[in-house]
Amino acid sequence: MKKNLGQFAIGDGLLRYYPDKVLGRLNKWIVINDENARWNLAKIFSSAEGMKYIVRAEGIIITLLNDERYKVKKAIHSNLNKVRKKEPELFGKLAIKMDS
């Protein structure tokens, strides 16, 4: 079984030290319409460090929420629910609407 470490390498690793560069790169990657690429983008924000940047990445979050593919929608909804529970103040700063 393969393990996906991208969310931790990017979310907890690179994002911590190079937030502007990583967020800039994520804004370029979000135009990729590949389901797996978008799932990976969503999972970046499930890491502890990734959560800190979810407001700055709101455009990416909105794009992922508008993706009709189940895998992508499930990943981003799961992450947002996690943020809502662990960081309610941070979640309150997001100007998004989640449809369950």
Residue frames relative to the residue before (quaternion, step in Angstrom):
aa qw qx qy qz dx dy dz
M 1.0000 0.0000 0.0000 0.0000 0.00 0.00 0.00
K 0.3335 -0.7427 0.5507 0.1843 3.56 -0.96 0.92
K 0.2414 -0.7421 0.6084 0.1444 3.53 -1.15 0.70
N 0.3223 -0.7288 0.5702 0.1996 3.56 -1.00 0.81
L 0.1011 -0.8208 0.5618 0.0219 3.54 -0.52 1.18
G 0.4090 0.7512 -0.4437 0.2676 3.58 1.29 -0.10
Q 0.6503 0.5287 -0.3341 0.4312 3.55 0.92 -0.85
F 0.7041 0.4361 -0.2706 0.4907 3.59 1.04 -0.67
A 0.6388 0.5193 -0.3321 0.4604 3.58 0.99 -0.78
I 0.7263 0.3854 -0.2349 0.5185 3.58 0.93 -0.87
G 0.7207 0.4767 -0.2601 0.4309 3.58 0.74 -1.08
D 0.7926 0.2856 -0.1577 0.5151 3.59 0.73 -1.00
G 0.7076 0.4603 -0.2690 0.4637 3.59 1.12 -0.51
L 0.8077 0.3121 -0.1621 0.4733 3.54 0.16 -1.30
L 0.6479 0.5389 -0.3296 0.4256 3.58 0.92 -0.85
R 0.6131 0.5684 -0.3410 0.4299 3.57 1.07 -0.70
Y 0.7920 0.3429 -0.1558 0.4805 3.57 0.89 -0.94
Y 0.7974 0.1887 -0.0796 0.5676 3.59 1.14 -0.60
P 0.0002 -0.8672 0.4975 0.0223 3.61 0.79 0.92
D 0.6775 0.4977 -0.3150 0.4405 3.60 0.83 -0.88
K 0.6722 0.4898 -0.2978 0.4686 3.58 0.93 -0.86
V 0.6664 0.4956 -0.3060 0.4655 3.57 0.93 -0.87
L 0.6648 0.4887 -0.3139 0.4698 3.61 0.87 -0.85
G 0.6123 0.5368 -0.3395 0.4708 3.58 1.09 -0.66
R 0.6630 0.4906 -0.2943 0.4828 3.56 0.99 -0.84
L 0.6321 0.5300 -0.3348 0.4555 3.61 0.98 -0.79
N 0.6331 0.5275 -0.3273 0.4624 3.59 1.06 -0.72
K 0.6458 0.4777 -0.3205 0.5020 3.60 1.16 -0.47
W 0.6756 0.5079 -0.2944 0.4461 3.58 0.98 -0.83
I 0.5957 0.6030 -0.3776 0.3727 3.60 1.05 -0.63
V 0.6133 0.5459 -0.3650 0.4389 3.62 1.14 -0.37
I 0.5186 0.5985 -0.4274 0.4360 3.59 1.25 -0.18
N 0.2922 -0.8015 0.5026 0.1403 3.55 -0.68 1.08
D 0.4140 0.7176 -0.4646 0.3126 3.60 1.23 0.17
E 0.5179 -0.6761 0.4365 0.2900 3.57 -0.82 1.03
N 0.6820 0.4856 -0.2935 0.4614 3.60 0.89 -0.87
A 0.6243 0.5284 -0.3377 0.4658 3.59 1.02 -0.74
R 0.6902 0.4678 -0.2844 0.4732 3.57 0.91 -0.88
W 0.5917 0.5447 -0.3661 0.4682 3.60 1.08 -0.63
N 0.6538 0.5075 -0.3063 0.4703 3.58 0.95 -0.89
L 0.6263 0.5248 -0.3418 0.4643 3.60 0.98 -0.75
A 0.6499 0.5146 -0.3160 0.4615 3.58 0.94 -0.87
K 0.6899 0.5071 -0.2865 0.4298 3.58 0.88 -0.91
I 0.5179 0.6358 -0.4202 0.3886 3.60 1.15 -0.44
F 0.7207 0.4530 -0.2431 0.4650 3.57 1.01 -0.81
S 0.5474 0.5935 -0.4137 0.4206 3.59 1.25 0.22
S 0.5719 0.5753 -0.3878 0.4377 3.57 1.24 -0.27
A 0.6654 -0.5159 0.3568 0.4046 3.58 -1.20 0.48
E 0.6932 0.4515 -0.2766 0.4891 3.59 0.87 -0.89
G 0.6225 0.5657 -0.3312 0.4277 3.57 1.02 -0.81
M 0.6117 0.5689 -0.3411 0.4311 3.56 1.06 -0.78
K 0.6231 0.5738 -0.3382 0.4101 3.58 1.04 -0.77
Y 0.7518 0.3937 -0.1949 0.4918 3.58 1.15 -0.61
I 0.3788 0.7660 -0.4608 0.2397 3.56 1.25 0.12
V 0.6323 0.5166 -0.3389 0.4675 3.61 1.06 -0.65
R 0.6628 0.4953 -0.3059 0.4709 3.60 0.96 -0.82
A 0.7228 0.3992 -0.2268 0.5165 3.58 1.20 -0.52
E 0.2221 0.8315 -0.4913 0.1339 3.58 1.20 0.42
G 0.6162 0.5478 -0.3502 0.4445 3.62 1.02 -0.68
I 0.6378 0.5066 -0.3109 0.4899 3.56 1.06 -0.79
I 0.6426 0.5312 -0.3150 0.4534 3.57 0.95 -0.92
I 0.6585 0.5040 -0.3076 0.4666 3.60 0.91 -0.89
T 0.6350 0.5179 -0.3314 0.4677 3.59 0.96 -0.80
L 0.6728 0.4873 -0.2990 0.4695 3.58 0.92 -0.86
L 0.6360 0.5250 -0.3293 0.4597 3.60 1.02 -0.71
N 0.6949 0.4668 -0.2662 0.4779 3.57 1.13 -0.64
D 0.4857 0.6361 -0.4461 0.4006 3.59 1.27 -0.06
E 0.3733 -0.7715 0.4793 0.1889 3.59 -0.75 1.03
R 0.5575 0.6239 -0.3991 0.3751 3.62 1.18 -0.24
Y 0.5751 -0.6500 0.3935 0.3032 3.51 -0.87 1.10
K 0.6603 0.5346 -0.3114 0.4257 3.59 0.84 -0.99
V 0.6839 0.4743 -0.2765 0.4806 3.58 0.93 -0.90
K 0.6627 0.5080 -0.3015 0.4602 3.58 0.87 -0.97
K 0.6514 0.5191 -0.3167 0.4537 3.57 0.93 -0.89
A 0.6609 0.5182 -0.3074 0.4475 3.59 0.93 -0.91
I 0.7190 0.4382 -0.2754 0.4638 3.59 0.78 -0.95
H 0.6287 0.5182 -0.3431 0.4674 3.61 1.02 -0.68
S 0.6270 0.5383 -0.3245 0.4603 3.57 1.01 -0.83
N 0.6728 0.4953 -0.2890 0.4674 3.57 0.92 -0.91
L 0.6737 0.4907 -0.3038 0.4617 3.58 0.90 -0.86
N 0.6221 0.5199 -0.3403 0.4763 3.58 1.05 -0.66
K 0.6240 0.5335 -0.3237 0.4704 3.56 1.08 -0.77
V 0.6505 0.4988 -0.3056 0.4844 3.58 0.97 -0.86
R 0.6356 0.5441 -0.3288 0.4381 3.59 0.94 -0.89
K 0.7069 0.4563 -0.2577 0.4750 3.60 1.00 -0.84
K 0.7612 0.3997 -0.2066 0.4670 3.58 0.86 -0.98
E 0.8044 0.1409 -0.0328 0.5762 3.58 1.04 -0.78
P 0.0711 -0.8569 0.5078 0.0529 3.62 0.59 1.08
E 0.6291 0.5284 -0.3484 0.4512 3.62 1.02 -0.66
L 0.6410 0.5128 -0.3094 0.4800 3.54 1.01 -0.84
F 0.6470 0.5149 -0.3164 0.4649 3.57 0.92 -0.89
G 0.6420 0.5458 -0.3179 0.4346 3.58 1.02 -0.79
K 0.6305 0.5374 -0.3323 0.4509 3.59 1.18 -0.45
L 0.5799 0.5685 -0.3817 0.4415 3.59 1.23 -0.27
A 0.2472 -0.7755 0.5655 0.1328 3.55 -0.90 0.90
I 0.4140 0.7091 -0.4645 0.3318 3.55 0.89 0.97
K 0.2773 -0.7111 0.6131 0.2038 3.49 -1.32 0.32
M 0.1781 -0.7804 0.5930 0.0872 3.54 -0.82 1.02
D 0.1300 -0.7486 0.6426 0.0989 3.52 -0.91 0.92
S 0.4161 -0.7608 0.4504 0.2126 3.55 -0.63 1.14
